[in-house]
Amino acid sequence: MTSPASPSRYPFLHDPTLTRISLYPGDHVVVSDSNSLLTTVLGSCIAVCLFDPQRRVCGMNHFMLSEASHRDDRLLHSEAGRYGVYAMELLINGLMQQGASRSQLRAKVFGGAALFGQQSTTPQTSIGLLNVRFVEDFLRREGIPVIGQAVGGNQGRVIYFLSSSYSVYVRSIAHNRGQQLQSQETAYQRALRRLRAQADNSVTLWRD
């Protein structure tokens, strides 16, 4: 289930019995309880909610590609994509360490908006769209079904992921908050570029 979120309509947003876990760019978290509320704020970044409904394990990440790459035909293996692959493998491995079966994983995908100032002159290479293409290609290659999503557009999103039901609720961010979100994501992307420049080229972050 993916639904618009409203604090008045959804009392879980103020439920004191829930453990609220906020994710920031570069984070991932895995839980195996039924009383967690995972939340994050997204612009062009991506959040993937993964869960194994049989073994009752779930998790979420928050990431973006290290740059907008024009080589989207090989995005999974590009310099731009390697941090996305790393983020996805961290989440999947974390779920499996908690007992999840890779063959039973299901995904819900969010984000990939084109915020003000992030639109590309070539729409096919905007940061948000490339992030969406990357994660769709990754999940397709890994055989993980996507059973819900809210991607693209030009507004940021706040998402809430309930570990009890694996429902995700989405609230759009007002345009006047978009500039602040864009600044935060720009700083994150710069940090990724610095990490890439410092990385040891002998370290591979994706699997063959």
mmCIF file of the C-alpha atoms, coordinates in Angstrom:
data_MODEL
# 
_entry.id   MODEL 
# 
loop_
_atom_site.group_PDB 
_atom_site.id 
_atom_site.type_symbol 
_atom_site.label_atom_id 
_atom_site.label_alt_id 
_atom_site.label_comp_id 
_atom_site.label_asym_id 
_atom_site.label_entity_id 
_atom_site.label_seq_id 
_atom_site.pdbx_PDB_ins_code 
_atom_site.Cartn_x 
_atom_site.Cartn_y 
_atom_site.Cartn_z 
_atom_site.occupancy 
_atom_site.B_iso_or_equiv 
_atom_site.pdbx_formal_charge 
_atom_site.auth_seq_id 
_atom_site.auth_comp_id 
_atom_site.auth_asym_id 
_atom_site.auth_atom_id 
_atom_site.pdbx_PDB_model_num 
ATOM 1   C CA . MET A 1 1   ? 0.000  0.000   0.000   1.00 0.00 ? 1   MET A CA 1 
ATOM 2   C CA . THR A 1 2   ? 1.276  3.447   -0.901  1.00 0.00 ? 2   THR A CA 1 
ATOM 3   C CA . SER A 1 3   ? -0.930 6.302   0.278   1.00 0.00 ? 3   SER A CA 1 
ATOM 4   C CA . PRO A 1 4   ? -0.798 10.094  0.680   1.00 0.00 ? 4   PRO A CA 1 
ATOM 5   C CA . ALA A 1 5   ? 0.092  10.874  4.289   1.00 0.00 ? 5   ALA A CA 1 
ATOM 6   C CA . SER A 1 6   ? -1.786 13.269  6.528   1.00 0.00 ? 6   SER A CA 1 
ATOM 7   C CA . PRO A 1 7   ? -1.039 13.644  10.272  1.00 0.00 ? 7   PRO A CA 1 
ATOM 8   C CA . SER A 1 8   ? -4.773 13.952  11.010  1.00 0.00 ? 8   SER A CA 1 
ATOM 9   C CA . ARG A 1 9   ? -5.717 10.923  8.888   1.00 0.00 ? 9   ARG A CA 1 
ATOM 10  C CA . TYR A 1 10  ? -2.928 8.647   10.058  1.00 0.00 ? 10  TYR A CA 1 
ATOM 11  C CA . PRO A 1 11  ? -2.566 8.659   13.853  1.00 0.00 ? 11  PRO A CA 1 
ATOM 12  C CA . PHE A 1 12  ? 0.515  6.394   13.662  1.00 0.00 ? 12  PHE A CA 1 
ATOM 13  C CA . LEU A 1 13  ? 2.514  9.555   12.950  1.00 0.00 ? 13  LEU A CA 1 
ATOM 14  C CA . HIS A 1 14  ? 2.042  10.477  16.611  1.00 0.00 ? 14  HIS A CA 1 
ATOM 15  C CA . ASP A 1 15  ? 1.866  6.976   18.100  1.00 0.00 ? 15  ASP A CA 1 
ATOM 16  C CA . PRO A 1 16  ? 4.217  6.958   21.142  1.00 0.00 ? 16  PRO A CA 1 
ATOM 17  C CA . THR A 1 17  ? 4.503  3.162   21.025  1.00 0.00 ? 17  THR A CA 1 
ATOM 18  C CA . LEU A 1 18  ? 6.296  3.262   17.667  1.00 0.00 ? 18  LEU A CA 1 
ATOM 19  C CA . THR A 1 19  ? 10.061 3.586   17.455  1.00 0.00 ? 19  THR A CA 1 
ATOM 20  C CA . ARG A 1 20  ? 10.667 6.332   14.905  1.00 0.00 ? 20  ARG A CA 1 
ATOM 21  C CA . ILE A 1 21  ? 13.897 5.990   12.912  1.00 0.00 ? 21  ILE A CA 1 
ATOM 22  C CA . SER A 1 22  ? 14.895 8.868   10.625  1.00 0.00 ? 22  SER A CA 1 
ATOM 23  C CA . LEU A 1 23  ? 17.242 8.218   7.714   1.00 0.00 ? 23  LEU A CA 1 
ATOM 24  C CA . TYR A 1 24  ? 19.541 10.749  6.078   1.00 0.00 ? 24  TYR A CA 1 
ATOM 25  C CA . PRO A 1 25  ? 21.458 10.558  2.787   1.00 0.00 ? 25  PRO A CA 1 
ATOM 26  C CA . GLY A 1 26  ? 23.792 7.584   2.863   1.00 0.00 ? 26  GLY A CA 1 
ATOM 27  C CA . ASP A 1 27  ? 21.908 5.781   5.641   1.00 0.00 ? 27  ASP A CA 1 
ATOM 28  C CA . HIS A 1 28  ? 20.290 2.369   5.710   1.00 0.00 ? 28  HIS A CA 1 
ATOM 29  C CA . VAL A 1 29  ? 18.494 0.500   8.483   1.00 0.00 ? 29  VAL A CA 1 
ATOM 30  C CA . VAL A 1 30  ? 17.113 -3.017  8.976   1.00 0.00 ? 30  VAL A CA 1 
ATOM 31  C CA . VAL A 1 31  ? 14.527 -4.011  11.606  1.00 0.00 ? 31  VAL A CA 1 
ATOM 32  C CA . SER A 1 32  ? 12.828 -7.272  12.552  1.00 0.00 ? 32  SER A CA 1 
ATOM 33  C CA . ASP A 1 33  ? 10.167 -5.912  14.894  1.00 0.00 ? 33  ASP A CA 1 
ATOM 34  C CA . SER A 1 34  ? 6.601  -4.740  14.309  1.00 0.00 ? 34  SER A CA 1 
ATOM 35  C CA . ASN A 1 35  ? 6.734  -1.381  16.049  1.00 0.00 ? 35  ASN A CA 1 
ATOM 36  C CA . SER A 1 36  ? 9.156  0.689   13.940  1.00 0.00 ? 36  SER A CA 1 
ATOM 37  C CA . LEU A 1 37  ? 8.348  3.686   11.777  1.00 0.00 ? 37  LEU A CA 1 
ATOM 38  C CA . LEU A 1 38  ? 11.112 4.380   9.237   1.00 0.00 ? 38  LEU A CA 1 
ATOM 39  C CA . THR A 1 39  ? 11.027 7.837   7.714   1.00 0.00 ? 39  THR A CA 1 
ATOM 40  C CA . THR A 1 40  ? 13.095 9.986   5.390   1.00 0.00 ? 40  THR A CA 1 
ATOM 41  C CA . VAL A 1 41  ? 12.880 13.094  3.208   1.00 0.00 ? 41  VAL A CA 1 
ATOM 42  C CA . LEU A 1 42  ? 13.583 12.756  -0.507  1.00 0.00 ? 42  LEU A CA 1 
ATOM 43  C CA . GLY A 1 43  ? 14.178 15.041  -3.457  1.00 0.00 ? 43  GLY A CA 1 
ATOM 44  C CA . SER A 1 44  ? 16.199 13.544  -6.309  1.00 0.00 ? 44  SER A CA 1 
ATOM 45  C CA . CYS A 1 45  ? 17.509 10.871  -3.919  1.00 0.00 ? 45  CYS A CA 1 
ATOM 46  C CA . ILE A 1 46  ? 16.028 7.380   -3.824  1.00 0.00 ? 46  ILE A CA 1 
ATOM 47  C CA . ALA A 1 47  ? 14.690 5.367   -0.905  1.00 0.00 ? 47  ALA A CA 1 
ATOM 48  C CA . VAL A 1 48  ? 14.053 1.658   -1.360  1.00 0.00 ? 48  VAL A CA 1 
ATOM 49  C CA . CYS A 1 49  ? 11.854 -0.140  1.167   1.00 0.00 ? 49  CYS A CA 1 
ATOM 50  C CA . LEU A 1 50  ? 12.695 -3.845  1.086   1.00 0.00 ? 50  LEU A CA 1 
ATOM 51  C CA . PHE A 1 51  ? 10.985 -6.582  3.052   1.00 0.00 ? 51  PHE A CA 1 
ATOM 52  C CA . ASP A 1 52  ? 10.576 -10.321 3.354   1.00 0.00 ? 52  ASP A CA 1 
ATOM 53  C CA . PRO A 1 53  ? 6.937  -10.831 4.449   1.00 0.00 ? 53  PRO A CA 1 
ATOM 54  C CA . GLN A 1 54  ? 7.490  -14.477 5.384   1.00 0.00 ? 54  GLN A CA 1 
ATOM 55  C CA . ARG A 1 55  ? 10.425 -13.918 7.724   1.00 0.00 ? 55  ARG A CA 1 
ATOM 56  C CA . ARG A 1 56  ? 9.124  -10.560 8.964   1.00 0.00 ? 56  ARG A CA 1 
ATOM 57  C CA . VAL A 1 57  ? 12.246 -8.524  8.229   1.00 0.00 ? 57  VAL A CA 1 
ATOM 58  C CA . CYS A 1 58  ? 12.324 -5.133  6.537   1.00 0.00 ? 58  CYS A CA 1 
ATOM 59  C CA . GLY A 1 59  ? 14.611 -2.194  5.882   1.00 0.00 ? 59  GLY A CA 1 
ATOM 60  C CA . MET A 1 60  ? 15.107 1.031   4.014   1.00 0.00 ? 60  MET A CA 1 
ATOM 61  C CA . ASN A 1 61  ? 17.973 3.030   2.517   1.00 0.00 ? 61  ASN A CA 1 
ATOM 62  C CA . HIS A 1 62  ? 18.478 6.576   1.208   1.00 0.00 ? 62  HIS A CA 1 
ATOM 63  C CA . PHE A 1 63  ? 20.978 7.199   -1.566  1.00 0.00 ? 63  PHE A CA 1 
ATOM 64  C CA . MET A 1 64  ? 21.730 8.937   -4.828  1.00 0.00 ? 64  MET A CA 1 
ATOM 65  C CA . LEU A 1 65  ? 24.206 8.432   -7.626  1.00 0.00 ? 65  LEU A CA 1 
ATOM 66  C CA . SER A 1 66  ? 27.533 10.188  -7.271  1.00 0.00 ? 66  SER A CA 1 
ATOM 67  C CA . GLU A 1 67  ? 26.846 12.294  -10.371 1.00 0.00 ? 67  GLU A CA 1 
ATOM 68  C CA . ALA A 1 68  ? 24.485 12.661  -13.314 1.00 0.00 ? 68  ALA A CA 1 
ATOM 69  C CA . SER A 1 69  ? 25.978 10.328  -15.902 1.00 0.00 ? 69  SER A CA 1 
ATOM 70  C CA . HIS A 1 70  ? 25.190 10.360  -19.607 1.00 0.00 ? 70  HIS A CA 1 
ATOM 71  C CA . ARG A 1 71  ? 26.271 6.724   -19.844 1.00 0.00 ? 71  ARG A CA 1 
ATOM 72  C CA . ASP A 1 72  ? 22.947 5.471   -18.593 1.00 0.00 ? 72  ASP A CA 1 
ATOM 73  C CA . ASP A 1 73  ? 23.105 2.441   -20.899 1.00 0.00 ? 73  ASP A CA 1 
ATOM 74  C CA . ARG A 1 74  ? 25.700 1.029   -18.479 1.00 0.00 ? 74  ARG A CA 1 
ATOM 75  C CA . LEU A 1 75  ? 24.617 2.887   -15.394 1.00 0.00 ? 75  LEU A CA 1 
ATOM 76  C CA . LEU A 1 76  ? 24.904 -0.055  -13.029 1.00 0.00 ? 76  LEU A CA 1 
ATOM 77  C CA . HIS A 1 77  ? 28.622 -0.390  -13.761 1.00 0.00 ? 77  HIS A CA 1 
ATOM 78  C CA . SER A 1 78  ? 29.484 3.274   -14.169 1.00 0.00 ? 78  SER A CA 1 
ATOM 79  C CA . GLU A 1 79  ? 31.368 5.479   -11.735 1.00 0.00 ? 79  GLU A CA 1 
ATOM 80  C CA . ALA A 1 80  ? 28.089 7.289   -11.121 1.00 0.00 ? 80  ALA A CA 1 
ATOM 81  C CA . GLY A 1 81  ? 26.251 4.099   -10.246 1.00 0.00 ? 81  GLY A CA 1 
ATOM 82  C CA . ARG A 1 82  ? 28.705 2.358   -7.969  1.00 0.00 ? 82  ARG A CA 1 
ATOM 83  C CA . TYR A 1 83  ? 27.515 4.125   -4.807  1.00 0.00 ? 83  TYR A CA 1 
ATOM 84  C CA . GLY A 1 84  ? 23.949 3.146   -5.620  1.00 0.00 ? 84  GLY A CA 1 
ATOM 85  C CA . VAL A 1 85  ? 24.988 -0.493  -5.993  1.00 0.00 ? 85  VAL A CA 1 
ATOM 86  C CA . TYR A 1 86  ? 26.870 -0.291  -2.707  1.00 0.00 ? 86  TYR A CA 1 
ATOM 87  C CA . ALA A 1 87  ? 23.825 1.200   -0.948  1.00 0.00 ? 87  ALA A CA 1 
ATOM 88  C CA . MET A 1 88  ? 21.578 -1.545  -2.304  1.00 0.00 ? 88  MET A CA 1 
ATOM 89  C CA . GLU A 1 89  ? 23.966 -4.346  -1.355  1.00 0.00 ? 89  GLU A CA 1 
ATOM 90  C CA . LEU A 1 90  ? 24.328 -2.961  2.175   1.00 0.00 ? 90  LEU A CA 1 
ATOM 91  C CA . LEU A 1 91  ? 20.563 -3.076  2.598   1.00 0.00 ? 91  LEU A CA 1 
ATOM 92  C CA . ILE A 1 92  ? 20.135 -6.536  1.055   1.00 0.00 ? 92  ILE A CA 1 
ATOM 93  C CA . ASN A 1 93  ? 23.008 -8.008  3.062   1.00 0.00 ? 93  ASN A CA 1 
ATOM 94  C CA . GLY A 1 94  ? 21.627 -6.449  6.251   1.00 0.00 ? 94  GLY A CA 1 
ATOM 95  C CA . LEU A 1 95  ? 18.247 -8.064  5.618   1.00 0.00 ? 95  LEU A CA 1 
ATOM 96  C CA . MET A 1 96  ? 19.810 -11.469 4.935   1.00 0.00 ? 96  MET A CA 1 
ATOM 97  C CA . GLN A 1 97  ? 21.850 -11.245 8.134   1.00 0.00 ? 97  GLN A CA 1 
ATOM 98  C CA . GLN A 1 98  ? 18.530 -10.859 9.961   1.00 0.00 ? 98  GLN A CA 1 
ATOM 99  C CA . GLY A 1 99  ? 17.171 -14.008 8.324   1.00 0.00 ? 99  GLY A CA 1 
ATOM 100 C CA . ALA A 1 100 ? 15.545 -12.696 5.141   1.00 0.00 ? 100 ALA A CA 1 
ATOM 101 C CA . SER A 1 101 ? 15.548 -14.837 2.001   1.00 0.00 ? 101 SER A CA 1 
ATOM 102 C CA . ARG A 1 102 ? 16.759 -13.008 -1.077  1.00 0.00 ? 102 ARG A CA 1 
ATOM 103 C CA . SER A 1 103 ? 14.209 -14.832 -3.232  1.00 0.00 ? 103 SER A CA 1 
ATOM 104 C CA . GLN A 1 104 ? 11.342 -13.553 -1.058  1.00 0.00 ? 104 GLN A CA 1 
ATOM 105 C CA . LEU A 1 105 ? 12.315 -9.867  -1.038  1.00 0.00 ? 105 LEU A CA 1 
ATOM 106 C CA . ARG A 1 106 ? 9.803  -7.307  -2.269  1.00 0.00 ? 106 ARG A CA 1 
ATOM 107 C CA . ALA A 1 107 ? 10.515 -3.637  -2.977  1.00 0.00 ? 107 ALA A CA 1 
ATOM 108 C CA . LYS A 1 108 ? 8.789  -0.282  -2.879  1.00 0.00 ? 108 LYS A CA 1 
ATOM 109 C CA . VAL A 1 109 ? 10.673 2.635   -4.463  1.00 0.00 ? 109 VAL A CA 1 
ATOM 110 C CA . PHE A 1 110 ? 10.406 6.380   -3.824  1.00 0.00 ? 110 PHE A CA 1 
ATOM 111 C CA . GLY A 1 111 ? 12.072 9.655   -4.830  1.00 0.00 ? 111 GLY A CA 1 
ATOM 112 C CA . GLY A 1 112 ? 13.824 10.674  -8.011  1.00 0.00 ? 112 GLY A CA 1 
ATOM 113 C CA . ALA A 1 113 ? 12.162 14.081  -8.274  1.00 0.00 ? 113 ALA A CA 1 
ATOM 114 C CA . ALA A 1 114 ? 13.561 16.892  -10.415 1.00 0.00 ? 114 ALA A CA 1 
ATOM 115 C CA . LEU A 1 115 ? 13.690 19.757  -7.930  1.00 0.00 ? 115 LEU A CA 1 
ATOM 116 C CA . PHE A 1 116 ? 13.974 23.363  -9.046  1.00 0.00 ? 116 PHE A CA 1 
ATOM 117 C CA . GLY A 1 117 ? 17.412 23.918  -10.571 1.00 0.00 ? 117 GLY A CA 1 
ATOM 118 C CA . GLN A 1 118 ? 18.061 20.183  -11.049 1.00 0.00 ? 118 GLN A CA 1 
ATOM 119 C CA . GLN A 1 119 ? 16.281 19.761  -14.360 1.00 0.00 ? 119 GLN A CA 1 
ATOM 120 C CA . SER A 1 120 ? 18.643 18.819  -17.148 1.00 0.00 ? 120 SER A CA 1 
ATOM 121 C CA . THR A 1 121 ? 18.549 20.321  -20.608 1.00 0.00 ? 121 THR A CA 1 
ATOM 122 C CA . THR A 1 122 ? 18.269 16.692  -21.666 1.00 0.00 ? 122 THR A CA 1 
ATOM 123 C CA . PRO A 1 123 ? 15.381 15.262  -19.623 1.00 0.00 ? 123 PRO A CA 1 
ATOM 124 C CA . GLN A 1 124 ? 16.697 11.720  -19.992 1.00 0.00 ? 124 GLN A CA 1 
ATOM 125 C CA . THR A 1 125 ? 19.813 12.619  -17.998 1.00 0.00 ? 125 THR A CA 1 
ATOM 126 C CA . SER A 1 126 ? 18.315 14.542  -15.061 1.00 0.00 ? 126 SER A CA 1 
ATOM 127 C CA . ILE A 1 127 ? 19.668 13.453  -11.681 1.00 0.00 ? 127 ILE A CA 1 
ATOM 128 C CA . GLY A 1 128 ? 16.312 12.241  -10.412 1.00 0.00 ? 128 GLY A CA 1 
ATOM 129 C CA . LEU A 1 129 ? 15.456 10.237  -13.522 1.00 0.00 ? 129 LEU A CA 1 
ATOM 130 C CA . LEU A 1 130 ? 18.879 8.602   -13.615 1.00 0.00 ? 130 LEU A CA 1 
ATOM 131 C CA . ASN A 1 131 ? 18.453 7.589   -9.973  1.00 0.00 ? 131 ASN A CA 1 
ATOM 132 C CA . VAL A 1 132 ? 15.092 6.011   -10.831 1.00 0.00 ? 132 VAL A CA 1 
ATOM 133 C CA . ARG A 1 133 ? 16.513 4.210   -13.877 1.00 0.00 ? 133 ARG A CA 1 
ATOM 134 C CA . PHE A 1 134 ? 19.405 2.930   -11.844 1.00 0.00 ? 134 PHE A CA 1 
ATOM 135 C CA . VAL A 1 135 ? 17.292 1.399   -9.075  1.00 0.00 ? 135 VAL A CA 1 
ATOM 136 C CA . GLU A 1 136 ? 14.754 -0.056  -11.504 1.00 0.00 ? 136 GLU A CA 1 
ATOM 137 C CA . ASP A 1 137 ? 17.576 -1.700  -13.489 1.00 0.00 ? 137 ASP A CA 1 
ATOM 138 C CA . PHE A 1 138 ? 19.229 -2.979  -10.314 1.00 0.00 ? 138 PHE A CA 1 
ATOM 139 C CA . LEU A 1 139 ? 16.051 -4.535  -8.929  1.00 0.00 ? 139 LEU A CA 1 
ATOM 140 C CA . ARG A 1 140 ? 15.184 -6.054  -12.302 1.00 0.00 ? 140 ARG A CA 1 
ATOM 141 C CA . ARG A 1 141 ? 18.632 -7.599  -12.578 1.00 0.00 ? 141 ARG A CA 1 
ATOM 142 C CA . GLU A 1 142 ? 18.395 -8.990  -9.052  1.00 0.00 ? 142 GLU A CA 1 
ATOM 143 C CA . GLY A 1 143 ? 14.905 -10.399 -9.648  1.00 0.00 ? 143 GLY A CA 1 
ATOM 144 C CA . ILE A 1 144 ? 13.327 -8.376  -6.822  1.00 0.00 ? 144 ILE A CA 1 
ATOM 145 C CA . PRO A 1 145 ? 9.732  -7.397  -7.684  1.00 0.00 ? 145 PRO A CA 1 
ATOM 146 C CA . VAL A 1 146 ? 8.714  -3.754  -7.276  1.00 0.00 ? 146 VAL A CA 1 
ATOM 147 C CA . ILE A 1 147 ? 5.187  -3.816  -5.850  1.00 0.00 ? 147 ILE A CA 1 
ATOM 148 C CA . GLY A 1 148 ? 4.767  -0.089  -5.190  1.00 0.00 ? 148 GLY A CA 1 
ATOM 149 C CA . GLN A 1 149 ? 6.395  3.198   -6.096  1.00 0.00 ? 149 GLN A CA 1 
ATOM 150 C CA . ALA A 1 150 ? 6.085  6.968   -6.196  1.00 0.00 ? 150 ALA A CA 1 
ATOM 151 C CA . VAL A 1 151 ? 8.898  8.402   -8.311  1.00 0.00 ? 151 VAL A CA 1 
ATOM 152 C CA . GLY A 1 152 ? 9.656  11.393  -10.517 1.00 0.00 ? 152 GLY A CA 1 
ATOM 153 C CA . GLY A 1 153 ? 7.730  14.637  -10.551 1.00 0.00 ? 153 GLY A CA 1 
ATOM 154 C CA . ASN A 1 154 ? 9.074  17.965  -9.336  1.00 0.00 ? 154 ASN A CA 1 
ATOM 155 C CA . GLN A 1 155 ? 8.255  17.880  -5.614  1.00 0.00 ? 155 GLN A CA 1 
ATOM 156 C CA . GLY A 1 156 ? 10.121 16.356  -2.720  1.00 0.00 ? 156 GLY A CA 1 
ATOM 157 C CA . ARG A 1 157 ? 8.531  13.686  -0.566  1.00 0.00 ? 157 ARG A CA 1 
ATOM 158 C CA . VAL A 1 158 ? 8.451  12.560  3.043   1.00 0.00 ? 158 VAL A CA 1 
ATOM 159 C CA . ILE A 1 159 ? 7.912  8.828   3.314   1.00 0.00 ? 159 ILE A CA 1 
ATOM 160 C CA . TYR A 1 160 ? 6.830  6.714   6.285   1.00 0.00 ? 160 TYR A CA 1 
ATOM 161 C CA . PHE A 1 161 ? 7.429  2.961   6.264   1.00 0.00 ? 161 PHE A CA 1 
ATOM 162 C CA . LEU A 1 162 ? 5.607  0.845   8.884   1.00 0.00 ? 162 LEU A CA 1 
ATOM 163 C CA . SER A 1 163 ? 7.382  -2.361  9.873   1.00 0.00 ? 163 SER A CA 1 
ATOM 164 C CA . SER A 1 164 ? 4.117  -3.878  11.108  1.00 0.00 ? 164 SER A CA 1 
ATOM 165 C CA . SER A 1 165 ? 2.385  -3.948  7.718   1.00 0.00 ? 165 SER A CA 1 
ATOM 166 C CA . TYR A 1 166 ? 5.085  -2.859  5.211   1.00 0.00 ? 166 TYR A CA 1 
ATOM 167 C CA . SER A 1 167 ? 2.753  -0.028  4.207   1.00 0.00 ? 167 SER A CA 1 
ATOM 168 C CA . VAL A 1 168 ? 4.388  3.158   2.962   1.00 0.00 ? 168 VAL A CA 1 
ATOM 169 C CA . TYR A 1 169 ? 2.695  6.536   3.248   1.00 0.00 ? 169 TYR A CA 1 
ATOM 170 C CA . VAL A 1 170 ? 3.868  9.509   1.203   1.00 0.00 ? 170 VAL A CA 1 
ATOM 171 C CA . ARG A 1 171 ? 3.517  13.237  1.846   1.00 0.00 ? 171 ARG A CA 1 
ATOM 172 C CA . SER A 1 172 ? 4.547  15.817  -0.765  1.00 0.00 ? 172 SER A CA 1 
ATOM 173 C CA . ILE A 1 173 ? 6.832  18.650  0.310   1.00 0.00 ? 173 ILE A CA 1 
ATOM 174 C CA . ALA A 1 174 ? 5.760  22.222  -0.303  1.00 0.00 ? 174 ALA A CA 1 
ATOM 175 C CA . HIS A 1 175 ? 7.712  24.014  -3.038  1.00 0.00 ? 175 HIS A CA 1 
ATOM 176 C CA . ASN A 1 176 ? 9.035  26.575  -0.553  1.00 0.00 ? 176 ASN A CA 1 
ATOM 177 C CA . ARG A 1 177 ? 10.970 23.779  1.185   1.00 0.00 ? 177 ARG A CA 1 
ATOM 178 C CA . GLY A 1 178 ? 12.387 22.478  -2.073  1.00 0.00 ? 178 GLY A CA 1 
ATOM 179 C CA . GLN A 1 179 ? 15.334 24.877  -2.167  1.00 0.00 ? 179 GLN A CA 1 
ATOM 180 C CA . GLN A 1 180 ? 16.536 23.752  1.266   1.00 0.00 ? 180 GLN A CA 1 
ATOM 181 C CA . LEU A 1 181 ? 16.211 20.110  0.252   1.00 0.00 ? 181 LEU A CA 1 
ATOM 182 C CA . GLN A 1 182 ? 18.073 20.790  -2.985  1.00 0.00 ? 182 GLN A CA 1 
ATOM 183 C CA . SER A 1 183 ? 20.944 22.404  -1.057  1.00 0.00 ? 183 SER A CA 1 
ATOM 184 C CA . GLN A 1 184 ? 21.193 19.384  1.239   1.00 0.00 ? 184 GLN A CA 1 
ATOM 185 C CA . GLU A 1 185 ? 21.281 16.953  -1.669  1.00 0.00 ? 185 GLU A CA 1 
ATOM 186 C CA . THR A 1 186 ? 23.858 19.053  -3.520  1.00 0.00 ? 186 THR A CA 1 
ATOM 187 C CA . ALA A 1 187 ? 26.109 18.895  -0.452  1.00 0.00 ? 187 ALA A CA 1 
ATOM 188 C CA . TYR A 1 188 ? 25.628 15.125  -0.308  1.00 0.00 ? 188 TYR A CA 1 
ATOM 189 C CA . GLN A 1 189 ? 26.553 14.748  -3.964  1.00 0.00 ? 189 GLN A CA 1 
ATOM 190 C CA . ARG A 1 190 ? 29.713 16.805  -3.445  1.00 0.00 ? 190 ARG A CA 1 
ATOM 191 C CA . ALA A 1 191 ? 30.660 14.554  -0.542  1.00 0.00 ? 191 ALA A CA 1 
ATOM 192 C CA . LEU A 1 192 ? 30.227 11.500  -2.779  1.00 0.00 ? 192 LEU A CA 1 
ATOM 193 C CA . ARG A 1 193 ? 32.501 13.038  -5.381  1.00 0.00 ? 193 ARG A CA 1 
ATOM 194 C CA . ARG A 1 194 ? 35.176 13.650  -2.727  1.00 0.00 ? 194 ARG A CA 1 
ATOM 195 C CA . LEU A 1 195 ? 34.888 10.048  -1.554  1.00 0.00 ? 195 LEU A CA 1 
ATOM 196 C CA . ARG A 1 196 ? 35.209 8.825   -5.115  1.00 0.00 ? 196 ARG A CA 1 
ATOM 197 C CA . ALA A 1 197 ? 38.343 10.917  -5.630  1.00 0.00 ? 197 ALA A CA 1 
ATOM 198 C CA . GLN A 1 198 ? 39.878 9.460   -2.462  1.00 0.00 ? 198 GLN A CA 1 
ATOM 199 C CA . ALA A 1 199 ? 38.791 5.862   -3.044  1.00 0.00 ? 199 ALA A CA 1 
ATOM 200 C CA . ASP A 1 200 ? 41.294 3.086   -3.595  1.00 0.00 ? 200 ASP A CA 1 
ATOM 201 C CA . ASN A 1 201 ? 40.759 1.943   -7.175  1.00 0.00 ? 201 ASN A CA 1 
ATOM 202 C CA . SER A 1 202 ? 41.396 -1.645  -6.125  1.00 0.00 ? 202 SER A CA 1 
ATOM 203 C CA . VAL A 1 203 ? 38.167 -1.726  -4.101  1.00 0.00 ? 203 VAL A CA 1 
ATOM 204 C CA . THR A 1 204 ? 35.127 -2.887  -6.059  1.00 0.00 ? 204 THR A CA 1 
ATOM 205 C CA . LEU A 1 205 ? 31.734 -1.952  -4.637  1.00 0.00 ? 205 LEU A CA 1 
ATOM 206 C CA . TRP A 1 206 ? 29.561 -4.182  -6.809  1.00 0.00 ? 206 TRP A CA 1 
ATOM 207 C CA . ARG A 1 207 ? 29.364 -7.843  -7.577  1.00 0.00 ? 207 ARG A CA 1 
ATOM 208 C CA . ASP A 1 208 ? 29.826 -9.424  -10.999 1.00 0.00 ? 208 ASP A CA 1 
# 
